[in-house]
Amino acid sequence: MRAALGLNDGYNSSAALMVDGTVVACAQEERFTRVKNQSGYPRLAVEYCLAAAGLDAGALETVVLGGLLGHYPEDPSRRPPLRPYSALQVAAKALEYRLPVTRAHQVLSGAFRRGFAFTNAAARRHAVTAHLELAPAKVMFAPHHEAHAAASLFFGLPAGATILTADGEGDHVSATVSRWTGSVFEPLAATGLHHSLGNVWAAATAYLRMKPHEHEHKLMGLAPYADATASGRAAARVAQLIGLDGGGLGFRSPYSTRMAMSFIEDRCREFRFDILAGGLQAHTEDLLRRWARNAVIRAGGAGTVGLGGGVFMNVKANQRIAELEEVDRVLPVPGCGDESLALGALAWWQVRAGRRVEELDTLALGPEYDEAAIRTDLEGTGLRVSKPRSLDAAVALLLSEGEVVARFDGRMEFGARALGQRSILGHPGRRELVAELNSQIKNRDFWMPFAPSILENEAARYIENPKALPAPHMMLTFDSTERGRAELAAAIHPADATTRPQLVPAATPYGRLIEAFRRRTGTAAVLNTSFNLHGEPIVCSPRDAVDTLLRSGLKHLAIGPYLVSKPADAEGAAPGARPRTATLGSS
């Protein structure tokens, strides 16, 4: 038996276990600690992975950590000038863009400092060897962006494909272009850390008083509301900060993008918040389209493009890349932020050893709980618990009546998206559900859209997908059809009518639930949002699920074989109120 552990011990840390070439477990540390984007050595995720496979650490052939973190020294000759912006004196801020002093940012910074040292490989290796009692020689390090690229092999990347990676930075690199030959990644271009599109987004997020490295998606969701003409002016201003280099295969800024906050404060203050978001999104879409086109041509022509790194959580930009004539198919790595480095490190190790990387057929790689464990966590909660003959039919009935139902089923999914195992579901045609979900359950910003899970064989009714692109992981947006705009009104973006669907095979357990809903309503889709409260990780255990139910305006939970509901006298209570009566039975 050959067993290997892949780790991301940085931001949003994670662990993945491969046994005889197959990934058998993968999870993020945040799901166990209940701290959003938990950083540092993923001790609990490691212990889960080993327990899920029934292995002890002594069975591991190797542990591969994503990122060399400072192993490659920066070339000073490639650093752009750190000069001030107009009258703004920023010499004292030459090393970092300024971030607002908020408690959230202090906590985030503290997590980075406590979790790992950016340039101390010895400390990172020691964290592994001390926990698992392994020889230091068993610990390896995969280059950050090579791991981002390699992760795409788990999702069907064919030989000849072009790979783009882009993020804030890792190992002093912020973006790469490479070509997968079928046996190795052939590097074509790389962009240094001072020309980082990801850091421009982090700076803009901080400038708008949101959490950098976490709330960038809120700017993307806000962008379509802005006036297009005004956004165009803002895009032209942002283009002064970052664009393509002379060869068109990398990014270039006249200033270090570590000072992007200062540029935005000085040059973009005239733009209202939505217009700045619109301009940043418009420029990003244009920039990534041109970059991708140049990369595909350089790599040898039309074909598949793999996308890795946190910048490609921008699903609208992914759509624009997919629309290129030169692109047949796009394959964004699901959860393509640094959490995917755990998978990427394993794929990098396989490639390095000359072994084939087996494609993943599911992201349901996290913990699952049997009926006894679920029932134990339901005891004493005061919730009404029944065991319907057909749970799918019972949930479909509630959804058809306009109720919101949380779903907890099977193994927890990996990544940023809830894919039916840990989801909150609703009727996608009821626009009024958006306000209910935002006010009583999710507490999200009002402008953020929800997304649908659509039966794969019915997708043409709702989305424009002329290239028949796969979309199993909610990593692409599509324009909606006229029918989609009517039947999925609560699950499309109200400003531009795009939608970020999960296409679900009908033969899966989740697909059978959607089919039950289709038989009752005629709509082959449900609204799907992650099962969590705002600012918290997606639920992992039955206890997490019950706790979220009790602390929110949720009324119903489908968990294992059970349908759980709040008693009638608790349904009108404020979020956080606990039911007073207890019922545990079956029907």
C-alpha positions as CSV (number, residue, x, y, z in Angstrom):
1,M,0.0,0.0,0.0
2,R,1.2,3.5,-0.9
3,A,-0.3,6.3,1.3
4,A,0.6,10.0,1.1
5,L,-0.8,13.0,2.9
6,G,-1.1,16.4,1.2
7,L,-1.3,19.5,3.4
8,N,-2.0,23.2,3.1
9,D,-0.7,24.7,6.3
10,G,-1.3,28.3,5.3
11,Y,-4.5,30.3,4.8
12,N,-7.7,28.1,5.0
13,S,-5.6,25.1,5.9
14,S,-6.6,21.6,4.7
15,A,-5.5,18.0,4.4
16,A,-6.0,15.3,1.8
17,L,-5.1,11.6,2.0
18,M,-4.2,9.5,-1.1
19,V,-4.1,5.7,-0.8
20,D,-2.8,3.7,-3.8
21,G,-3.4,6.7,-6.1
22,T,-6.9,7.4,-5.0
23,V,-7.9,10.4,-2.8
24,V,-10.0,8.8,0.0
25,A,-10.4,11.9,2.3
26,C,-10.0,15.6,2.2
27,A,-11.2,18.4,4.5
28,Q,-10.5,21.9,5.6
29,E,-9.4,22.7,9.2
30,E,-12.1,25.4,9.6
31,R,-14.8,22.7,9.5
32,F,-13.5,21.2,12.7
33,T,-12.3,24.3,14.6
34,R,-15.4,26.3,13.5
35,V,-13.1,29.3,12.8
36,K,-13.6,30.7,9.3
37,N,-10.6,30.2,7.0
38,Q,-8.6,28.7,9.9
39,S,-4.8,29.0,9.1
40,G,-1.8,27.0,10.3
41,Y,-1.0,23.3,10.6
42,P,-4.3,21.4,10.0
43,R,-4.0,19.0,12.9
44,L,-7.7,18.0,13.1
45,A,-8.1,17.6,9.4
46,V,-5.0,15.4,9.3
47,E,-6.5,13.2,12.1
48,Y,-9.8,13.0,10.3
49,C,-8.1,11.9,7.1
50,L,-6.1,9.1,8.8
51,A,-9.1,7.9,10.8
52,A,-11.4,7.9,7.7
53,A,-8.9,5.5,6.0
54,G,-8.3,3.5,9.1
55,L,-4.5,4.3,9.0
56,D,-2.0,5.4,11.5
57,A,0.8,7.8,10.6
58,G,3.4,5.1,10.3
59,A,1.7,3.9,7.1
60,L,2.5,7.2,5.3
61,E,5.1,7.1,2.6
62,T,5.3,10.9,2.5
63,V,3.7,14.1,3.6
64,V,3.7,16.9,0.9
65,L,3.2,20.5,1.9
66,G,1.9,23.0,-0.6
67,G,4.4,25.9,-1.0
68,L,8.1,26.4,-0.5
69,L,7.5,29.7,1.2
70,G,10.6,31.7,0.5
71,H,12.8,29.0,-0.9
72,Y,13.1,30.9,-4.2
73,P,14.9,34.3,-3.5
74,E,13.3,37.2,-5.2
75,D,15.2,38.8,-8.0
76,P,15.5,42.5,-7.0
77,S,16.0,43.6,-10.7
78,R,12.4,42.5,-11.4
79,R,10.9,44.6,-8.6
80,P,8.9,47.7,-9.9
81,P,9.6,51.1,-8.4
82,L,8.0,51.7,-5.0
83,R,7.5,55.4,-5.7
84,P,4.7,57.5,-4.2
85,Y,1.4,58.2,-5.9
86,S,1.1,61.8,-6.9
87,A,1.2,63.9,-3.7
88,L,0.6,60.9,-1.4
89,Q,3.7,60.1,0.6
90,V,3.9,56.3,1.1
91,A,7.6,55.7,1.7
92,A,6.8,54.2,5.1
93,K,4.3,51.8,3.5
94,A,6.7,50.5,0.9
95,L,6.5,46.8,2.0
96,E,2.7,46.4,2.4
97,Y,-0.5,48.1,1.2
98,R,-2.3,49.6,4.1
99,L,-5.3,47.7,5.5
100,P,-8.0,49.2,7.7
101,V,-7.4,48.5,11.4
102,T,-10.4,46.3,12.2
103,R,-10.8,43.5,14.7
104,A,-11.5,41.1,11.8
105,H,-8.2,42.0,10.2
106,Q,-6.3,41.7,13.4
107,V,-7.7,38.2,14.0
108,L,-6.8,37.3,10.4
109,S,-3.2,38.6,10.8
110,G,-2.9,36.8,14.1
111,A,-3.9,33.5,12.6
112,F,-1.2,33.9,10.0
113,R,1.4,34.7,12.6
114,R,0.4,31.9,14.9
115,G,-0.1,29.3,12.2
116,F,3.1,29.3,10.3
117,A,6.2,31.2,9.3
118,F,6.3,32.3,5.7
119,T,10.0,31.6,5.3
120,N,10.7,28.9,7.9
121,A,10.5,25.5,6.3
122,A,12.1,23.9,9.3
123,A,9.3,25.0,11.6
124,R,6.7,23.7,9.1
125,R,8.5,20.4,8.9
126,H,8.7,20.1,12.6
127,A,5.0,20.7,13.0
128,V,4.4,17.6,10.9
129,T,7.1,15.4,12.4
130,A,6.1,16.2,16.0
131,H,2.4,15.5,15.4
132,L,2.8,12.3,13.3
133,E,6.1,11.1,14.7
134,L,7.6,10.8,11.3
135,A,11.2,11.0,10.1
136,P,12.0,14.5,8.7
137,A,13.0,12.9,5.4
138,K,9.4,11.9,4.7
139,V,8.3,15.6,4.6
140,M,8.4,17.3,1.2
141,F,7.5,20.7,-0.2
142,A,5.7,21.4,-3.5
143,P,6.1,24.8,-5.1
144,H,3.0,26.9,-4.5
145,H,1.9,27.6,-8.1
146,E,3.0,24.1,-9.4
147,A,0.7,22.7,-6.8
148,H,-2.2,25.0,-7.9
149,A,-1.6,23.8,-11.5
150,A,-1.3,20.1,-10.6
151,A,-4.6,20.2,-8.7
152,S,-6.4,20.5,-12.0
153,L,-5.3,16.9,-12.9
154,F,-7.9,15.6,-10.4
155,F,-10.6,17.2,-12.5
156,G,-9.9,15.8,-16.0
157,L,-7.2,18.0,-17.4
158,P,-6.2,16.4,-20.8
159,A,-2.8,16.4,-22.4
160,G,-2.1,19.6,-24.4
161,A,-4.2,21.8,-22.1
162,T,-3.1,25.3,-21.0
163,I,-3.0,25.9,-17.3
164,L,-3.3,29.4,-15.7
165,T,-2.8,30.1,-12.0
166,A,-3.3,33.4,-10.3
167,D,-3.6,34.4,-6.6
168,G,-2.2,37.0,-4.1
169,E,1.2,35.3,-4.2
170,G,3.0,32.2,-3.2
171,D,6.7,31.5,-3.3
172,H,7.2,35.1,-4.6
173,V,5.0,34.3,-7.6
174,S,1.5,35.6,-8.3
175,A,0.6,34.0,-11.6
176,T,1.9,31.4,-14.0
177,V,1.2,30.0,-17.5
178,S,2.1,26.4,-18.3
179,R,1.2,23.6,-20.7
180,W,0.4,20.0,-19.5
181,T,2.1,17.6,-21.9
182,G,0.5,14.5,-20.4
183,S,3.6,13.8,-18.2
184,V,5.0,17.2,-17.1
185,F,3.9,20.8,-16.8
186,E,5.9,22.9,-19.3
187,P,6.3,26.4,-17.8
188,L,5.7,29.2,-20.2
189,A,5.6,32.4,-18.1
190,A,5.5,33.6,-14.5
191,T,4.6,36.8,-12.8
192,G,6.3,38.1,-9.6
193,L,4.6,39.0,-6.4
194,H,4.8,42.8,-7.0
195,H,2.5,42.5,-10.0
196,S,-0.4,40.6,-8.3
197,L,-4.0,40.9,-9.5
198,G,-5.0,39.0,-6.4
199,N,-3.5,41.7,-4.2
200,V,-5.2,44.4,-6.1
201,W,-8.5,42.7,-5.3
202,A,-7.5,42.3,-1.6
203,A,-6.7,46.0,-1.4
204,A,-10.0,47.1,-3.0
205,T,-11.8,44.8,-0.6
206,A,-10.0,46.4,2.4
207,Y,-10.6,49.9,1.0
208,L,-14.4,49.2,0.9
209,R,-14.1,48.1,4.6
210,M,-14.6,44.4,4.0
211,K,-12.3,41.5,4.9
212,P,-9.4,41.1,2.4
213,H,-8.8,37.5,1.3
214,E,-12.3,36.6,2.2
215,H,-14.9,39.1,0.9
216,E,-13.6,39.6,-2.6
217,H,-16.7,37.8,-3.9
218,K,-18.9,40.5,-2.5
219,L,-17.3,43.0,-4.9
220,M,-18.0,40.6,-7.7
221,G,-21.6,40.3,-6.7
222,L,-22.0,44.1,-6.3
223,A,-20.4,45.0,-9.7
224,P,-23.4,44.3,-12.0
225,Y,-25.5,46.9,-10.1
226,A,-23.2,49.8,-11.1
227,D,-23.9,52.1,-14.1
228,A,-21.9,50.7,-17.1
229,T,-20.6,54.0,-18.2
230,A,-19.4,55.0,-14.8
231,S,-17.9,51.5,-14.3
232,G,-16.0,52.0,-17.6
233,R,-14.3,55.1,-16.2
234,A,-13.4,53.3,-13.0
235,A,-12.0,50.4,-15.1
236,A,-9.8,52.7,-17.0
237,R,-8.4,54.0,-13.7
238,V,-7.8,50.5,-12.4
239,A,-6.0,49.7,-15.7
240,Q,-3.4,52.3,-14.7
241,L,-2.5,50.1,-11.7
242,I,-2.3,46.7,-13.4
243,G,-2.3,45.3,-16.9
244,L,-0.5,42.8,-19.1
245,D,3.3,42.8,-19.7
246,G,4.9,43.3,-23.1
247,G,4.7,39.7,-24.0
248,G,1.0,39.3,-22.9
249,L,1.7,36.2,-20.8
250,G,2.1,38.0,-17.4
251,F,0.9,40.9,-15.4
252,R,2.7,44.2,-14.9
253,S,2.2,47.2,-12.7
254,P,4.2,50.5,-12.7
255,Y,4.1,50.3,-8.9
256,S,4.3,47.3,-6.6
257,T,0.8,46.0,-6.1
258,R,1.6,45.6,-2.4
259,M,0.9,49.4,-2.5
260,A,-2.4,49.0,-4.3
261,M,-4.3,50.3,-1.3
262,S,-2.5,53.6,-1.6
263,F,-3.2,53.8,-5.3
264,I,-6.9,53.2,-4.7
265,E,-7.2,55.7,-1.9
266,D,-5.5,58.4,-4.0
267,R,-6.8,57.7,-7.6
268,C,-10.1,56.0,-7.1
269,R,-11.7,58.0,-4.2
270,E,-14.1,59.8,-6.6
271,F,-15.9,56.5,-7.4
272,R,-18.9,55.4,-5.4
273,F,-18.4,51.9,-3.9
274,D,-20.6,50.1,-6.5
275,I,-18.9,51.9,-9.3
276,L,-15.4,51.0,-8.0
277,A,-16.5,47.3,-7.8
278,G,-18.0,47.5,-11.3
279,G,-14.8,49.0,-12.7
280,L,-12.5,46.5,-11.0
281,Q,-14.7,43.6,-12.2
282,A,-14.9,44.9,-15.8
283,H,-11.1,45.4,-16.0
284,T,-10.5,42.0,-14.4
285,E,-12.7,40.2,-17.0
286,D,-11.0,42.0,-19.8
287,L,-7.5,41.4,-18.4
288,L,-8.1,37.7,-17.8
289,R,-9.7,37.2,-21.2
290,R,-6.7,38.7,-23.0
291,W,-4.3,36.8,-20.8
292,A,-6.0,33.5,-21.4
293,R,-6.2,34.1,-25.2
294,N,-2.5,34.8,-25.4
295,A,-1.7,31.8,-23.2
296,V,-3.8,29.4,-25.3
297,I,-2.2,30.6,-28.5
298,R,1.3,30.4,-27.0
299,A,0.6,26.9,-25.8
300,G,-0.4,25.7,-29.2
301,G,-4.0,26.6,-30.1
302,A,-7.6,25.9,-29.2
303,G,-8.3,23.4,-26.4
304,T,-8.9,23.1,-22.7
305,V,-7.9,25.7,-20.1
306,G,-7.3,24.7,-16.5
307,L,-7.7,27.5,-13.9
308,G,-6.1,27.4,-10.4
309,G,-5.5,29.9,-7.6
310,G,-7.8,32.1,-5.7
311,V,-8.3,34.7,-8.5
312,F,-10.4,32.1,-10.3
313,M,-13.0,32.1,-7.6
314,N,-14.2,35.0,-9.8
315,V,-16.9,33.0,-11.6
316,K,-17.8,35.8,-13.9
317,A,-14.3,36.1,-15.2
318,N,-14.3,32.3,-15.7
319,Q,-17.4,32.7,-17.9
320,R,-15.6,35.3,-20.0
321,I,-12.6,32.9,-20.5
322,A,-15.0,30.1,-21.4
323,E,-16.6,32.3,-24.1
324,L,-13.3,32.7,-26.0
325,E,-13.2,31.2,-29.5
326,E,-9.8,29.7,-28.7
327,V,-11.2,27.8,-25.7
328,D,-13.2,24.6,-26.1
329,R,-13.5,23.9,-22.3
330,V,-12.6,25.5,-19.0
331,L,-11.8,23.4,-15.9
332,P,-11.6,25.6,-12.8
333,V,-10.3,23.8,-9.8
334,P,-13.1,23.7,-7.2
335,G,-12.1,25.5,-4.1
336,C,-9.2,26.9,-6.1
337,G,-7.9,29.1,-3.3
338,D,-5.1,27.8,-1.1
339,E,-7.3,25.1,0.4
340,S,-6.8,23.2,-2.9
341,L,-3.0,23.1,-2.2
342,A,-3.6,19.9,-0.2
343,L,-4.9,18.2,-3.3
344,G,-2.4,19.9,-5.6
345,A,0.6,18.8,-3.4
346,L,-0.5,15.2,-3.9
347,A,-0.9,15.6,-7.6
348,W,2.5,17.3,-7.8
349,W,4.0,14.3,-6.0
350,Q,2.4,11.8,-8.3
351,V,3.6,13.7,-11.4
352,R,7.1,14.0,-9.9
353,A,7.1,10.2,-9.4
354,G,5.9,9.6,-13.0
355,R,2.6,8.2,-11.8
356,R,-0.9,8.9,-13.2
357,V,-3.2,11.2,-11.3
358,E,-6.7,9.5,-10.9
359,E,-9.6,11.9,-11.6
360,L,-11.9,12.6,-8.7
361,D,-15.5,11.6,-9.2
362,T,-16.8,13.5,-6.2
363,L,-15.9,16.2,-3.7
364,A,-17.8,14.4,-0.9
365,L,-14.6,13.5,0.8
366,G,-15.3,14.8,4.4
367,P,-16.8,13.2,7.5
368,E,-20.1,11.3,7.4
369,Y,-22.2,10.3,10.4
370,D,-24.4,7.2,10.9
371,E,-28.0,7.3,12.1
372,A,-27.0,6.5,15.7
373,A,-24.7,9.5,15.9
374,I,-27.3,11.8,14.3
375,R,-30.0,10.6,16.7
376,T,-27.7,11.2,19.7
377,D,-27.2,14.8,18.7
378,L,-31.0,15.3,18.3
379,E,-31.9,14.0,21.7
380,G,-32.8,16.6,24.2
381,T,-33.0,19.5,21.6
382,G,-36.8,19.9,21.9
383,L,-37.1,19.5,18.1
384,R,-39.8,17.6,16.3
385,V,-38.2,14.6,14.7
386,S,-39.9,12.2,12.2
387,K,-38.6,9.5,9.9
388,P,-40.7,9.8,6.7
389,R,-41.1,6.8,4.4
390,S,-39.6,9.0,1.6
391,L,-37.5,11.9,2.9
392,D,-37.1,13.2,-0.6
393,A,-40.8,13.5,-1.1
394,A,-41.3,15.1,2.3
395,V,-38.6,17.7,1.5
396,A,-39.9,18.3,-2.0
397,L,-43.4,19.0,-0.5
398,L,-42.0,21.6,2.0
399,L,-40.0,23.3,-0.8
400,S,-43.0,23.4,-3.1
401,E,-44.9,25.2,-0.3
402,G,-42.3,27.9,0.0
403,E,-40.5,26.5,3.1
404,V,-36.7,26.6,3.4
405,V,-35.1,23.3,4.3
406,A,-31.5,22.6,5.3
407,R,-30.0,19.3,4.0
408,F,-27.3,17.3,5.8
409,D,-26.6,14.1,3.9
410,G,-23.6,11.7,3.5
411,R,-20.0,12.9,3.5
412,M,-19.3,16.6,3.7
413,E,-18.1,18.2,0.5
414,F,-14.7,19.8,0.1
415,G,-14.2,23.4,-1.0
416,A,-16.1,26.7,-0.8
417,R,-19.3,25.5,-2.3
418,A,-22.1,23.5,-0.7
419,L,-23.0,20.8,-3.3
420,G,-26.1,19.3,-1.6
421,Q,-24.4,17.4,1.3
422,R,-24.4,20.5,3.5
423,S,-26.8,22.9,1.9
424,I,-29.8,25.1,2.6
425,L,-32.5,24.6,-0.1
426,G,-35.5,26.6,-1.3
427,H,-37.9,27.1,-4.2
428,P,-35.9,28.9,-6.9
429,G,-39.0,30.5,-8.4
430,R,-40.0,32.4,-5.2
431,R,-38.2,35.7,-5.3
432,E,-39.5,36.5,-1.8
433,L,-37.3,33.8,-0.4
434,V,-34.2,35.9,-0.9
435,A,-35.3,38.4,1.7
436,E,-36.2,35.6,4.1
437,L,-32.9,33.8,3.7
438,N,-30.9,37.0,4.1
439,S,-32.8,38.3,7.1
440,Q,-33.5,35.1,9.1
441,I,-30.8,32.7,8.2
442,K,-27.8,33.8,6.2
443,N,-27.5,37.5,7.2
444,R,-25.8,38.1,3.8
445,D,-25.4,41.5,2.1
446,F,-28.6,42.3,0.2
447,W,-27.0,42.5,-3.2
448,M,-25.5,39.0,-3.1
449,P,-27.3,36.4,-5.4
450,F,-28.1,32.9,-4.6
451,A,-27.5,29.9,-6.9
452,P,-29.4,26.9,-8.3
453,S,-28.8,23.2,-8.4
454,I,-30.2,22.0,-11.7
455,L,-30.7,18.5,-13.0
456,E,-28.0,18.1,-15.6
457,N,-30.3,16.7,-18.3
458,E,-32.6,19.7,-17.9
459,A,-29.9,22.5,-17.9
460,A,-30.7,23.7,-21.4
461,R,-34.1,24.9,-20.1
462,Y,-32.4,27.4,-17.8
463,I,-28.9,28.3,-18.9
464,E,-27.1,29.3,-22.2
465,N,-24.3,26.7,-22.6
466,P,-23.5,26.4,-26.3
467,K,-20.2,24.6,-25.6
468,A,-21.9,22.1,-23.2
469,L,-19.4,23.0,-20.5
470,P,-19.4,20.8,-17.4
471,A,-20.4,22.7,-14.3
472,P,-20.6,20.3,-11.3
473,H,-19.0,22.6,-8.7
474,M,-20.5,26.1,-9.1
475,M,-17.3,27.6,-10.6
476,L,-18.8,29.2,-13.7
477,T,-21.6,31.6,-14.4
478,F,-23.9,31.4,-17.4
479,D,-26.4,33.7,-19.0
480,S,-29.9,32.5,-18.1
481,T,-32.6,31.7,-20.7
482,E,-36.0,33.4,-20.7
483,R,-37.4,30.4,-18.9
484,G,-34.6,30.4,-16.4
485,R,-35.3,34.0,-15.5
486,A,-38.9,33.1,-14.9
487,E,-38.5,29.8,-13.0
488,L,-35.2,30.6,-11.2
489,A,-36.0,34.1,-10.2
490,A,-34.6,33.6,-6.7
491,A,-31.4,31.9,-7.9
492,I,-30.1,34.3,-10.6
493,H,-28.4,37.6,-10.3
494,P,-31.2,40.2,-10.5
495,A,-28.9,42.9,-12.1
496,D,-27.4,40.9,-15.0
497,A,-29.5,37.7,-15.1
498,T,-26.5,35.4,-14.8
499,T,-26.5,32.4,-12.6
500,R,-23.8,30.1,-11.0
501,P,-25.4,26.7,-11.3
502,Q,-24.5,23.2,-10.0
503,L,-25.4,20.7,-12.7
504,V,-26.5,17.5,-10.9
505,P,-26.8,14.0,-12.4
506,A,-30.3,12.7,-11.9
507,A,-29.0,9.3,-10.6
508,T,-27.3,10.8,-7.5
509,P,-29.1,11.0,-4.1
510,Y,-29.2,14.8,-4.5
511,G,-30.5,14.5,-8.1
512,R,-33.3,12.3,-6.8
513,L,-34.4,15.0,-4.4
514,I,-34.4,17.6,-7.2
515,E,-36.4,15.1,-9.4
516,A,-39.0,14.7,-6.6
517,F,-39.3,18.5,-6.6
518,R,-39.6,18.6,-10.4
519,R,-42.4,16.1,-10.3
520,R,-44.3,18.2,-7.8
521,T,-43.6,21.7,-9.3
522,G,-42.4,21.2,-12.9
523,T,-39.1,23.0,-12.0
524,A,-36.0,20.9,-12.4
525,A,-33.9,22.9,-10.0
526,V,-33.7,24.0,-6.4
527,L,-32.2,27.1,-4.8
528,N,-29.0,26.0,-3.0
529,T,-26.9,28.0,-0.6
530,S,-24.3,26.8,1.9
531,F,-25.5,25.5,5.3
532,N,-23.9,28.0,7.6
533,L,-24.5,31.4,9.2
534,H,-22.8,34.4,7.8
535,G,-19.1,34.5,8.9
536,E,-19.1,30.8,10.0
537,P,-17.7,27.7,8.1
538,I,-20.2,25.3,6.5
539,V,-21.5,22.8,9.1
540,C,-19.6,19.6,9.5
541,S,-21.2,17.5,12.2
542,P,-24.8,16.8,13.2
543,R,-24.2,18.9,16.3
544,D,-23.1,21.8,14.0
545,A,-26.3,21.4,12.0
546,V,-28.6,21.3,15.0
547,D,-26.8,24.3,16.5
548,T,-27.2,26.3,13.3
549,L,-30.9,25.4,13.1
550,L,-31.5,26.6,16.7
551,R,-29.5,29.8,16.2
552,S,-31.3,30.9,13.0
553,G,-34.7,31.4,11.5
554,L,-34.5,28.0,9.9
555,K,-37.5,25.8,10.6
556,H,-36.6,22.5,8.9
557,L,-33.6,20.2,8.6
558,A,-33.3,17.0,6.6
559,I,-30.5,15.0,8.3
560,G,-29.7,11.4,7.6
561,P,-33.1,9.7,7.4
562,Y,-34.8,12.2,9.7
563,L,-36.9,15.3,9.0
564,V,-36.4,17.7,11.9
565,S,-38.6,20.8,12.5
566,K,-39.0,23.4,15.2
567,P,-42.2,23.1,17.2
568,A,-44.9,25.6,16.1
569,D,-44.4,27.7,19.2
570,A,-40.8,28.2,18.3
571,E,-41.2,29.0,14.6
572,G,-42.0,32.6,15.2
573,A,-39.2,33.1,17.8
574,A,-36.2,35.3,17.1
575,P,-33.1,33.6,15.8
576,G,-31.2,31.9,18.7
577,A,-34.4,31.0,20.6
578,R,-34.5,27.4,21.6
579,P,-37.7,25.3,21.3
580,R,-39.4,24.3,24.6
581,T,-41.1,21.0,23.8
582,A,-39.4,17.7,22.9
583,T,-40.7,15.1,20.4
584,L,-38.6,12.2,19.0
585,G,-40.5,9.7,17.0
586,S,-41.1,8.3,13.5
587,S,-43.8,8.2,10.9
